[in-house]
Amino acid sequence: MITPRIREAALRLGDVPAYVYDLPALHEHASGVRQALPGIELYYAVKANPAAELLQTLAEHVDGFEVSSGGEHAHVSALLPGKPLALGGPGKTDAELRLPCHRLHVESPNELRRLLATGREADVLLRLNPDLPVEGAALTMSGPFGMDEAGVRECLPLFTDRVRLRGLHSHLASGLDAPSLLRLAGTLLDTEHDEVNLGGGMAVSYASPESRFDWRAYGAGLAALRRAGQRVRVEPGRALTAYCGYYVTKVVDVKRVRGEAYAIVLGGTHHLRTPVTKGHDQPFTVLPTGDGPALTDEPVTVVGQLCTPKDVFARKIVTSVRVGDTVVFEMAGAYAWNISHHDFLMHPKPGFHYLRD
């Protein structure tokens, strides 16, 4: 359910669709995550949501930011100069390999050779793609990401006093709970390397928004697993910002087709791609602001304005909805607007509003 603050903000909006971000809620959540991870370095994965207002809110709680392109690097460097950056991502260009950063995550032996050829100094983590079972993951980062043990062995003799090996990086999967991530961490931290980046992947449940990742259990588990002097870093993205964002729109039509009820809202998944990419029902709240035709206490499929049957926010959710009602989609703070196909059909862009107190 949405908070009174979000309800009031949604009802005050003029034009919709619009995104609303609750910055005090993000501050509180990030502060709690920071407190739950004593002795663990916390970086934010900018790919989840690069909005300047969110990055500025997170800056006081995180040790640095993980960026995966020259564009993200330039964006964060300009916004938060001097904040440590870790540069990752496959397929880095020569220009990206030259970018200044606190840590550079190398994806392959060839990438390391190209880095050496630039002549720059760099502190490197080798991205490992180990053959480990990952059960219950929403997404596994296998295939072209990182390198296997043979690739790591090929890299080891290449390091110099200018390009220095600092440790390992491994992001194996997304959507795992704390016990599952700790089981993986137990294997990854059992290494001679003094620095290990465990990536992100903390579970975010769109089916049960009230069920959140157990950061305290995760922090306590990592403290028990890491050896003395070992530097451990995590890079959450979605699990930090998903909960602070909302997509607000209005119902423009209701109808039944072959016995199935539909509510059509302004906007669509060209604004909020998350339910399509994740294959879930986006949680929502209906605010009764309409006075038009209605669907009452029945399974309703909520869709947008796009000319495609894939433009679906949620399927067959039992609800009541009326033309003119306001619909607030929750958990829209990560992998939402920034991954959406904004220009499809050339509909208007949404507005953006940031609650600060």
Protein Blocks (a to p, Z undefined) as FASTA:
>chain_A
ZZfklmmmmmmpcbdcdddddfklmmmmmmmmmmmmghiacdddfklomcfklmmmmmmm
pgbdcdfbfklmmmmmmmmghiacddedehiafklmmpccfbdcdfbfklmmmmmmnopa
cddddddddddddehiabdcehjnojdfklmmmmmmmpcfklccfbdcddfbghiafklm
mmmmmmmmmcfbfbdcebgoiacdfklmmlccdfklmmmmmmmmpcghiacddddfklmm
mmmpccddddfbdcdeehiacdddehijklmmmlmmnopacddddddfbfbdcdehiadd
dddfbdcfklcfbghiacdddehiacddehilgoklmmpcfkgooiacddddddfZZ
